[in-house]
Amino acid sequence: MRRFPLAAALLLGALLPAAVEARPPTPLAIGAVQGEAATSPWQGREVTVEGVVSADFRAGLGGLFLQDGGDGDPRTSDAVFVRIDAAGLSVPGNLAMGTRCRVTGRVVELPSGRDSLTTIEAATLGPCRTATLPAAQAIAALPADWEPLEGMRVRIDAPLTITGSHALARFGELTASFGGRQWQPSELARPGSAEHAQLDAENARRRLALDDGSQQRDPDAVAYLADGIAPRVGSVVAGAEGIVDHRNGAWRLQLQAPLALQPAPQPPPPGVPGTLKVAAFNLENLFNGDGQGGGFPTPRGARTPQQLQAQLAKLVATIRALDPDIAALMELENDGYGPQSSLAQLVAALNADGARWRFVDAGRGPGDDTIRVGLIYREDRVATRGKPRVLEAGPFGELSRVPLAQAFARKGGKGRLVVVANHFKSKGCSEAAGDDADRKDGQGCWNATRLRSAAALHAWLDPGPTGRNRDPVVLLGDFNAYAMEDPVRWLREEAGWADAFAVAAGDDAARPYSYVYDGLSGRLDHALLSPSAVPLLRGAVEWHVNADEPDDAGYDGRNVPGPWRSSDHDPLVLGFDL
């Protein structure tokens, strides 16, 4: 047998493995890695892909998005998030948007609520070379499914409505929606019903977060807002461009260009017909310290004397612009009726221009809660009839705030109207237990207490709290319940109180709302009429001066001049003919 020389055999043995190792693995199409399902069929395994860097969010999200030319399957995404946080990973110096790079790494699913984001944890990155940035895919309407677009560069040509700015200051994020404003399901449908569940699911389907490509909390600036100022709810975005992403339990667009915004207009003060105008307004915690410039920071509301003056200026601007004859107020500091009380100082500020406002003095309280309700009126236009009445029994006092009732008549007139200021227990879950615990039906905590409050209020008012059961009565205030939730629905459907906005609405009337929470609009503030008050009503309007405004427009933020964001609730005003 012929034998190879030993040196030649050793040389051949050294060359063969080197030749095999030098052959690069064949890249998979990114669509194959993504797969048609919500999770990757390659989860937990190592893959190699190649594509163009469509977004570089290493500084904000710890990685970049890679997009290839596609696998021809419209059911799979052609882009993927590549996480670059491995110790010692060599990153090419020419890595940037628009470069074509090869990546090898393990496929993982980053948790995001009930869903996940398919991700490649890079083990090797490169080589990279200059390429063409993929064009943004045009989205003309709400997609039936976002999954085939995960990680893709898109431009949303369909109009997006800004529905909330609550997460902007903390996370650099706006809440937007396809198809206009989003509504609290329990504003439109009975909690626990199939319709309620359908509305909730539809809201989630239509919602899209607009994000800044960063996980940073409390960012100093948000690059996609040209002026850095949050838009009003109702503003419209056209042509939003960025990367489709899924984080923190929601689909979002990581923006790559400034937003083109059509700002929602700030509405002028509304007019309402009638000879007697009655308003309701949650002041969002008017606390004045010791009433003499000290006692700051207060338990709620203004933190400094300067903030208090700014808060008072905004509240005065709001009430003066509404120009009611009577106003029911909520969230006043419960500090008596002396000249240093928050109520007396608000009335004094209203009278600084020569007006003749007075407040109803209930003697004490009403109630022992930190906050209370109040009634103020123009003594040159109306007069009180009889004494004020309060209801301190049952659920009122420690839980729901004590209601305050007072009869009024126009100066020189004979007709009377009983105005009742109300503020039911909030939805917060601190100490809630038993039937007051959150039942996960959309009504939050303390719903049973609010329902008991509604029943007790009706029982008190049925014979007439002022001693005359024939007087027309209007219930005003913050019921902390949306229109179809148990307390308000019981008052309408079981006790016979009429929704003033339903009575006054015309065929083209806009759907009323007074509060925006987590991007959803609805009414916590209501006006309910006794049967004898219904024929006296001439109009009902809200002034959307607060709920749609960003938080930082208020007195403790940018302090935008005028009434804007004087509170977190919108005021309402009713017109009556007595």
Buried (B, 14 or more C-beta within 10 A) or exposed (E): EEEEEEEEEEEEEEEEEEEEEEEEEEBBBBBBBBBEEBBBEBBEEEBBBBBBBBBBBBEBBEBBBBBBEBBEBEEBBBBBBBBBEBEEBEEEEEBEEEBBBBBBBBBBBBEBEEBBBBBBBBEEBBEBEEEEBBEBBEBEEBBEEBBBBBBBBBBBBBBBBBBBBBBBBEBBBBBBBBBEBBBBBBBBBBBBBEEBBEBBEBBEBBBBBBBBBBBBEEBEEBBBBEEEBBBBBBBBBEBBBBBBBBBBEBBBBBBBEBBEBBEBEBEEBBEBEBBBBBBBBBBBBBBBBEBEEEBBEBEBBBBEBEBBBBBBBBBBBBBBBBBBBBBBBBBBBBBBBEEBBBBBBBBEBBEEEEBEBBBBBBEEBBBEBBBBBBBBBBBEBBBBBBBBBBBEEBBBBEBBBBBBBBBBBBEEEEBBBBBBBBBBBBBEEEEBEEEBBBBEBBBBBBBBBBBBBBBBBBEBBEEBBBEEEEBBBBBBBBBBBBBBBBBBBBBBEEBEBBBBBEBBBEEEEEBBBBBBBEBBBBBBBBBBBBEBBEEBBBBBBBBBBBBBBBBBBBBBBBBBEBBBBBBBBBBBBBBBEB
